[in-house]
Amino acid sequence: MRNKTILLVEDNRDDVALMKRALARNNFTSEVIVAYDGAEALDYLFAKGAYAGRDTNLVPQVVLLDLKLPKLNGWEVLSRLRRDERTKLLPVVILSMSNEEQDLRRCYRLGANSYIRKPVDFIRFNDVIRQLGRYWLFLNETPAG
């Protein structure tokens, strides 16, 4: 099976390292592209700015999106992804520390495919990433193109 790409949109470098460690620990060999703010995520997906010229036919298998981001927050990113035909069907999983019911509802209203609260304990975090990886990288089917 070919490697699948994950777009991780996360401004906390410790959380980025934790995610990469959990993926490696669970033997997921997917390439992880990191965008440290919402604007960078959109630039990557739409091949603008520093990513101008990137082959937009190479889309991530899944986007892991934090909500509290600089420049453009996660809700704005999700909203823009769902309004554009090129990314309307792209799987987006919200990874957030928020326990607020209104945040959860807002994400689903905007078109999130899943909402996962980030565990603070590494053992639990590792388990969540193992399950997330198995589902979104191997079990879930996405439409071509």
Summary of the structure (lengths in Angstrom):
residues: 145
radius of gyration: 14.2
end to end distance: 18.0
largest distance: 39.5
contacts: 419
relative contact order: 0.17
helix: 43%
strand: 16%
